[in-house]
Amino acid sequence: MARRADRLAELAASLPSAEILAADLADDSGVAAVADRIRATQDLELLVNNAGFGTKGRFWEAEGQETMHRLHVLATVSLTRAALAAMVPRRRGAVINVASVAAFTMGVGNVSYCSTKAWMAVFSEGLAAELASIGSPVRVQALCPGYTYTEFHDVMGADRSTVPARFWLDAEFVVRESLDALERGTLFVIPGAIYRWTARVLRLLPSGLRRRLAIANGRRMKRA
Ligand SMILES: NC(=O)c1ccc[n+]([C@@H]2O[C@H](COP(=O)([O-])OP(=O)(O)OC[C@H]3O[C@@H](n4cnc5c(N)ncnc54)[C@H](OP(=O)(O)O)[C@@H]3O)[C@@H](O)[C@H]2O)c1
């Protein structure tokens, strides 16, 4: 599912079997339509909460802050509840929440993105613990990729050339890492050694130091 029906139809035509659903997940009626479709699928094996976007600029200046929270947070809540309502009693199924390595940062110029992705990571961790506490085999994964070649940066209007080539991941690699890790039941999946180390270091930093680094980064942004 996505908003652009023509792109979905094109993709579906290249697959042996697929059903498409065009809906806007930042809109209540769109979320309700997808949640209804999920509830009608009793044997759903996997829900991937993937739809997302980024913005450029400070929180009070950049457009799309509310839409981002509706898409990354509220849609994820509704669709995950719809899926788990059948998966938990059936004792089968999985949910992948596509967060980001940004979940571990405090991005000046990226406040809503980092905080909604941090929410997705903490939400996934809490859900996984809740499921484990009742002995459920249903799995939850927080996928936390770094810079990945997709249309994300085009939609956002960001210049990819400002990020060195060694930081870029291939989308197929990210998906493979995620699905392999789902088999193993890994909760936090961070594709690529460079990002695994970045996340590890960021999680170890005292919050005061993380704040100072974020402020220094914001000052650099102001000068630029
Ligand atoms: N690319 C990266 O560097 C990167 C890094 C870390 C995490 N991520 C995360 O990965 C996820 C996938 O992004 P991507 O990189 O694949 O970007 P993308 O190529 O721009 O894909 C975004 C997808 O979400 C759909 N979408 C966007 N807004 C929607 C809405 N309101 N309702 C329904 N569908 C919507 C888009 O389709 P329509 O426009 O047709 O609706 C598109 O299929 C996002 O959650 C993103 O935050 C990306």
The ligand as an SDF file (V2000), in Angstrom:
LIG
                    3D

 48 52  0  0  0  0  0  0  0  0999 V2000
   16.3290    6.0940    2.7510 N   0  0  0  0  0  0  0  0  0  0  0  0
   16.9530    6.2910    3.8870 C   0  0  0  0  0  0  0  0  0  0  0  0
   18.1090    6.7960    3.9330 O   0  0  0  0  0  0  0  0  0  0  0  0
   16.3110    5.8530    5.1740 C   0  0  0  0  0  0  0  0  0  0  0  0
   17.1130    5.6940    6.3120 C   0  0  0  0  0  0  0  0  0  0  0  0
   16.5470    5.2860    7.5020 C   0  0  0  0  0  0  0  0  0  0  0  0
   15.1860    5.0100    7.5460 C   0  0  0  0  0  0  0  0  0  0  0  0
   14.4110    5.1850    6.4460 N   0  0  0  0  0  0  0  0  0  0  0  0
   12.9730    4.9140    6.5650 C   0  0  0  0  0  0  0  0  0  0  0  0
   12.6220    3.9240    5.6200 O   0  0  0  0  0  0  0  0  0  0  0  0
   11.2140    4.0210    5.3370 C   0  0  0  0  0  0  0  0  0  0  0  0
   11.0060    3.8830    3.8600 C   0  0  0  0  0  0  0  0  0  0  0  0
   11.5350    5.0390    3.2260 O   0  0  0  0  0  0  0  0  0  0  0  0
   12.3260    4.9630    1.8490 P   0  0  0  0  0  0  0  0  0  0  0  0
   13.7390    5.2550    2.1500 O   0  0  0  0  0  0  0  0  0  0  0  0
   12.0090    3.7160    1.1020 O   0  0  0  0  0  0  0  0  0  0  0  0
   11.7240    6.2640    1.1380 O   0  0  0  0  0  0  0  0  0  0  0  0
   10.8410    6.4000   -0.1730 P   0  0  0  0  0  0  0  0  0  0  0  0
   11.5360    5.7600   -1.3360 O   0  0  0  0  0  0  0  0  0  0  0  0
   10.4900    7.8460   -0.2720 O   0  0  0  0  0  0  0  0  0  0  0  0
    9.5420    5.5340    0.1520 O   0  0  0  0  0  0  0  0  0  0  0  0
    8.5480    5.9730    1.0390 C   0  0  0  0  0  0  0  0  0  0  0  0
    7.3220    5.1190    0.8180 C   0  0  0  0  0  0  0  0  0  0  0  0
    6.3030    5.5180    1.7500 O   0  0  0  0  0  0  0  0  0  0  0  0
    5.0980    5.8000    1.0340 C   0  0  0  0  0  0  0  0  0  0  0  0
    4.4110    6.8720    1.7450 N   0  0  0  0  0  0  0  0  0  0  0  0
    4.9080    8.1050    2.0830 C   0  0  0  0  0  0  0  0  0  0  0  0
    3.9720    8.8320    2.6970 N   0  0  0  0  0  0  0  0  0  0  0  0
    2.8570    8.0510    2.7710 C   0  0  0  0  0  0  0  0  0  0  0  0
    1.5480    8.2510    3.2840 C   0  0  0  0  0  0  0  0  0  0  0  0
    1.1760    9.4270    3.8340 N   0  0  0  0  0  0  0  0  0  0  0  0
    0.6590    7.2260    3.2090 N   0  0  0  0  0  0  0  0  0  0  0  0
    1.0160    6.0520    2.6420 C   0  0  0  0  0  0  0  0  0  0  0  0
    2.2260    5.8020    2.1350 N   0  0  0  0  0  0  0  0  0  0  0  0
    3.1280    6.7960    2.1800 C   0  0  0  0  0  0  0  0  0  0  0  0
    5.5760    6.2340   -0.3630 C   0  0  0  0  0  0  0  0  0  0  0  0
    4.6030    6.0320   -1.3690 O   0  0  0  0  0  0  0  0  0  0  0  0
    3.6000    7.2230   -1.8500 P   0  0  0  0  0  0  0  0  0  0  0  0
    4.4220    8.4820   -1.9610 O   0  0  0  0  0  0  0  0  0  0  0  0
    3.0480    6.7550   -3.1440 O   0  0  0  0  0  0  0  0  0  0  0  0
    2.5530    7.3010   -0.7780 O   0  0  0  0  0  0  0  0  0  0  0  0
    6.7370    5.2620   -0.5690 C   0  0  0  0  0  0  0  0  0  0  0  0
    6.2890    4.0160   -1.0020 O   0  0  0  0  0  0  0  0  0  0  0  0
   10.7560    5.3570    5.9620 C   0  0  0  0  0  0  0  0  0  0  0  0
   10.0450    5.1160    7.1400 O   0  0  0  0  0  0  0  0  0  0  0  0
   12.0570    6.0840    6.2530 C   0  0  0  0  0  0  0  0  0  0  0  0
   11.9400    6.9810    7.3520 O   0  0  0  0  0  0  0  0  0  0  0  0
   14.9310    5.5850    5.2640 C   0  0  0  0  0  0  0  0  0  0  0  0
  1  2  1  0
  2  3  2  0
  2  4  1  0
  4  5  1  0
  4 48  2  0
  5  6  2  0
  6  7  1  0
  7  8  2  0
  8  9  1  0
  8 48  1  0
  9 10  1  0
  9 46  1  0
 10 11  1  0
 11 12  1  0
 11 44  1  0
 12 13  1  0
 13 14  1  0
 14 15  2  0
 14 16  1  0
 14 17  1  0
 17 18  1  0
 18 19  2  0
 18 20  1  0
 18 21  1  0
 21 22  1  0
 22 23  1  0
 23 24  1  0
 23 42  1  0
 24 25  1  0
 25 26  1  0
 25 36  1  0
 26 27  1  0
 26 35  1  0
 27 28  2  0
 28 29  1  0
 29 30  1  0
 29 35  2  0
 30 31  1  0
 30 32  2  0
 32 33  1  0
 33 34  2  0
 34 35  1  0
 36 37  1  0
 36 42  1  0
 37 38  1  0
 38 39  2  0
 38 40  1  0
 38 41  1  0
 42 43  1  0
 44 45  1  0
 44 46  1  0
 46 47  1  0
M  CHG  2   8   1  16  -1
M  END
$$$$
